[in-house]
């Protein structure tokens, strides 16, 4: 083979490598559309790798051009190709290693929880029960962290995530009950046994996937492969889907805070805006911007322009702007300061004003929480005196400077549409014995099987615990019960 032919072959190899890198770059953009909890945790990791990937990609493309124009010698090109290929392998290996470490940690935490819960259901000693319950709750929190660091996409995986959240909240609630002098009831033990059965099922499926990984299965490569609306890794992982457990659904940050009713996007409208128009939108909404950098595009369920920006208060934010319509879709940021200059009332005004500037009209706060000097507000539109839960928006406000550092309108733009909200009857439902009614209001509730049902929401308390009852506003049928679980960890974060 002549030197020219060898050079051409090497150039083709470099182009293939550049294409592969471009695919990895697309992956970095696509995972911005993942579930809310996953997106926050992985952004830190990806920002570190993104600069390396872009730098490497530029180097490969530059070398390819140099080959075609200057006809670099075969020996020199081979050395250059070897260096860049080595870099690509290094970055890929590092990311795969992070994914596998979190996966195997997840397996370990599931195994630990399985072992501890099997002891718990066979123990009558309250001191030992308290110890086991704490250990199970801690293991579940670790599972949450492990899942958030895996490249999972789409809403289907929320079944497993929700089960882990419930396991954490339920065992923490039982631990508090035992610590305050109570005992585990027969019903508590039966629920724990059902949770145990689910853990066993998860463990078996996780272990099967572990065997595939030992045989060469790559999380990174499978996460780059499309499988319908999900990536292949999500489809494979979703086989561990948890079974339903028959006890009240538990909520940590407000009713229906994690619901996305429709898979089809309904609420995005308007003409397509340019990158420059998107920057103007950011500057209009954030009055204190010191710098804005374009970070690429996302072309998943939502098509967005992505930007990193710095505020005059030195807060680093990541913002996604919808290409169609130009509205802000998400904002991600954090302030770990312990300084508090504003109260929840002012924080609520800031959150509502921010949502209004982004097109969320006639809305009210339906849930609020303060955690680590950051205020969290769930905002729902109100139409004809009906709270529209399927169009929930989340806002996070920094209580030091009073800035919005978190915003999530994915559910809103997924479900926003006009609806017929007529037909409610004047129901007077009698709540079960022991419950004290605190509030009654008319809502549109997202329920199972992708249903949106006009309901009366009864907020009631029993033994210091808050419950939400949902009765069909037309038939009086009980549709759902939610139990509020108070936690002190970061499960409320957007």
Residue pairs with C-beta under 8 A, 6 or more apart in sequence:
1 9
3 73
3 74
4 71
6 74
7 67
7 71
7 72
7 73
7 74
7 77
10 67
10 74
10 77
10 78
10 81
11 64
11 67
11 68
11 77
13 81
14 60
14 63
14 64
14 67
14 81
14 84
15 64
17 60
17 81
17 84
17 85
17 88
18 57
18 60
18 61
18 64
20 88
21 53
21 56
21 57
21 60
21 88
22 57
23 224
24 53
24 92
24 224
25 53
25 54
25 57
25 296
26 299
27 151
27 223
27 224
28 46
28 49
28 50
28 53
28 296
29 296
29 297
29 298
29 299
29 306
30 153
30 231
30 298
30 299
30 300
31 38
31 39
31 42
31 46
31 151
31 153
31 223
32 39
32 43
32 298
32 300
32 304
32 306
32 320
32 330
33 39
33 153
33 298
33 300
33 301
33 302
34 42
34 151
34 152
34 153
34 154
35 152
35 153
35 154
35 155
35 157
35 158
35 161
36 258
36 394
36 408
36 410
36 494
37 144
37 148
37 161
37 493
38 147
38 148
38 149
38 150
38 152
39 330
39 332
40 148
40 332
40 493
40 494
41 145
41 148
41 149
42 148
42 149
42 151
43 318
43 332
45 95
45 98
45 149
49 91
49 94
49 95
50 295
52 87
52 91
53 91
56 84
56 87
56 88
56 91
59 84
59 87
60 84
63 77
63 80
63 81
63 84
66 72
67 77
72 80
92 220
95 220
96 218
96 219
96 220
98 149
99 149
99 150
99 151
99 219
99 220
99 223
100 213
100 219
102 145
102 146
102 149
102 150
103 146
103 150
103 209
103 210
103 213
103 219
104 210
105 142
105 146
106 143
106 146
106 147
106 150
106 206
107 203
107 206
107 207
107 210
109 139
109 140
109 142
109 143
109 146
110 139
110 143
110 199
110 202
110 203
110 206
111 203
112 135
112 139
113 136
113 139
113 140
113 143
113 167
113 199
114 196
114 199
114 200
114 203
116 132
116 135
116 136
116 139
117 132
117 136
117 192
117 195
117 196
117 199
118 196
119 128
119 132
120 129
120 132
120 133
120 136
120 192
121 189
121 192
121 193
121 196
123 129
123 132
126 178
126 183
129 178
129 184
130 175
130 178
130 179
133 171
133 172
133 174
133 175
133 178
134 175
136 167
136 171
137 167
137 168
137 171
137 172
137 175
140 164
140 165
140 167
140 168
140 171
141 168
141 489
143 164
143 167
143 168
144 161
144 164
144 165
144 168
144 491
147 160
147 161
147 164
150 219
150 233
150 237
151 219
151 220
151 223
151 231
151 233
151 234
152 233
152 234
152 237
153 230
153 231
153 234
153 300
154 229
154 230
154 234
155 260
155 263
156 230
156 234
156 238
156 241
157 234
157 237
157 238
158 258
159 238
159 241
159 242
160 202
160 237
160 238
160 240
160 241
160 242
162 242
162 258
163 198
163 202
163 242
163 245
164 242
165 250
165 252
165 491
166 245
166 249
166 250
167 195
167 199
168 487
168 489
168 491
169 250
169 252
169 485
169 487
169 491
170 191
170 195
170 247
170 250
170 485
172 485
172 487
173 485
174 184
174 188
174 192
177 184
178 184
184 192
191 245
191 246
191 247
194 245
194 246
195 245
197 243
198 242
198 243
198 245
201 240
201 242
201 243
202 240
202 242
205 239
205 240
206 240
209 217
209 236
209 237
209 239
209 240
212 236
213 219
219 233
222 231
222 232
222 233
222 236
223 231
223 232
223 233
223 234
224 231
225 231
225 232
225 233
226 232
227 234
227 235
228 235
229 263
229 301
230 238
248 467
248 481
248 482
248 483
249 480
249 481
249 482
249 483
250 482
250 483
250 484
250 485
251 257
251 468
251 482
251 483
251 484
251 485
252 485
252 487
252 491
252 492
253 367
253 369
253 376
253 378
253 491
253 492
254 366
254 367
254 378
254 392
255 366
255 367
255 389
255 445
255 457
255 468
255 482
256 389
256 390
256 392
256 445
256 446
257 367
257 378
257 392
257 394
259 389
259 390
259 392
259 411
259 446
260 410
260 411
260 414
260 415
261 390
261 414
261 415
261 446
261 450
261 451
261 452
262 414
262 415
262 450
265 301
265 302
265 413
265 414
266 414
266 415
266 416
266 417
267 391
267 412
267 413
267 414
267 415
267 416
267 417
268 302
268 322
268 324
268 325
268 413
269 324
269 325
270 324
270 325
270 326
271 324
271 325
272 323
272 324
273 281
273 321
273 323
273 324
273 325
273 326
275 294
275 305
277 326
278 305
278 307
278 321
278 323
278 326
279 292
279 294
279 307
281 321
281 326
281 327
281 328
282 289
282 292
282 307
282 309
282 319
282 321
282 328
283 289
283 292
284 357
285 328
285 354
285 357
285 358
286 309
286 311
286 317
286 404
288 311
288 312
288 313
288 403
289 309
289 310
289 311
289 312
290 310
290 311
290 312
291 309
291 310
292 307
292 308
292 309
293 307
293 308
293 309
294 305
294 306
294 307
295 306
295 307
295 308
295 318
296 306
297 303
297 304
297 305
297 306
297 323
298 304
298 306
298 320
301 414
302 320
302 322
302 329
302 410
302 413
303 322
303 323
303 324
304 320
304 321
304 322
304 323
304 329
305 320
305 321
305 323
306 318
306 319
306 320
306 321
307 318
307 319
307 320
307 321
308 316
308 317
308 318
308 319
309 316
309 317
309 319
310 316
310 317
311 317
311 403
313 401
313 403
315 333
315 335
315 398
315 401
315 403
315 405
316 333
317 331
317 332
317 333
317 405
318 330
318 331
318 332
318 333
319 328
319 330
319 331
319 332
320 328
320 329
320 330
320 331
321 327
321 328
321 329
322 328
322 329
322 413
327 358
327 359
327 409
327 413
328 358
328 407
328 409
329 409
329 410
329 413
330 407
330 408
330 409
330 410
331 404
331 405
331 406
331 407
331 408
332 406
333 396
333 398
333 405
333 406
334 374
334 405
335 373
335 374
335 398
335 400
335 401
335 405
336 372
337 373
337 398
337 400
338 373
339 373
339 400
340 373
340 399
340 400
341 399
341 400
341 401
341 402
342 350
342 397
342 399
342 402
343 399
344 368
344 370
344 375
346 402
347 368
347 375
347 377
347 397
347 399
347 402
348 365
348 368
348 375
348 377
350 397
350 402
350 403
350 404
351 365
351 375
351 377
351 379
351 395
351 397
351 404
352 363
352 364
352 365
352 377
352 379
354 395
354 404
354 407
355 363
355 379
355 393
355 395
356 363
358 407
358 409
360 379
360 381
360 393
360 409
360 412
361 381
362 381
362 382
362 383
363 379
363 380
363 381
363 382
363 393
364 379
364 380
364 382
364 387
365 377
365 378
365 379
366 378
366 379
366 380
366 387
366 389
366 392
367 377
367 378
368 375
368 376
368 377
368 378
369 375
369 376
369 492
370 376
370 399
371 490
371 492
371 493
372 490
373 398
373 399
373 400
374 396
374 397
374 398
374 399
374 405
374 406
375 396
375 397
375 399
376 394
376 395
376 396
376 397
376 406
376 492
376 493
376 494
377 394
377 395
377 396
377 397
378 392
378 393
378 394
379 392
379 393
379 394
379 395
380 387
380 388
380 389
380 391
380 392
380 393
381 387
381 388
381 391
381 412
382 388
383 419
383 421
384 421
385 442
386 421
386 442
386 443
386 444
386 454
387 441
387 442
387 443
387 444
387 457
388 419
388 443
388 444
389 443
389 444
389 445
389 446
390 411
390 415
390 444
390 446
390 452
391 411
391 412
391 415
391 416
392 411
392 412
393 407
393 408
393 409
393 411
393 412
394 406
394 407
394 408
394 494
395 404
395 406
395 407
396 404
396 405
396 406
396 407
396 493
396 494
397 403
397 404
397 405
397 406
398 404
398 405
406 493
406 494
407 494
408 494
415 446
419 444
419 452
421 444
421 454
423 454
423 473
423 474
424 442
424 454
424 456
424 473
424 474
425 473
425 474
425 476
427 456
427 471
427 473
427 476
429 456
429 458
429 469
429 471
429 476
431 437
431 458
431 460
431 469
434 462
434 463
435 460
435 461
435 462
435 467
436 460
436 461
436 462
437 458
437 459
437 460
438 459
438 460
438 461
438 466
439 457
439 458
439 459
440 456
440 457
440 458
440 459
441 456
441 457
442 454
442 455
442 456
442 457
442 473
443 454
443 455
443 456
443 457
443 470
444 452
444 453
444 454
444 455
445 452
445 453
445 454
445 455
445 457
445 470
445 479
445 480
446 452
447 453
447 470
447 479
447 480
453 470
453 472
453 473
453 479
454 472
454 473
454 474
455 470
455 471
455 472
455 473
455 479
455 480
456 470
456 471
456 473
457 468
457 469
457 470
458 468
458 469
458 470
458 471
459 466
459 467
459 468
460 466
460 467
460 468
460 469
461 467
465 483
465 484
466 483
466 484
467 481
467 482
467 483
467 484
468 480
468 481
468 482
468 484
469 478
469 480
469 481
470 478
470 479
470 480
470 481
470 482
471 477
471 478
471 479
472 478
472 479
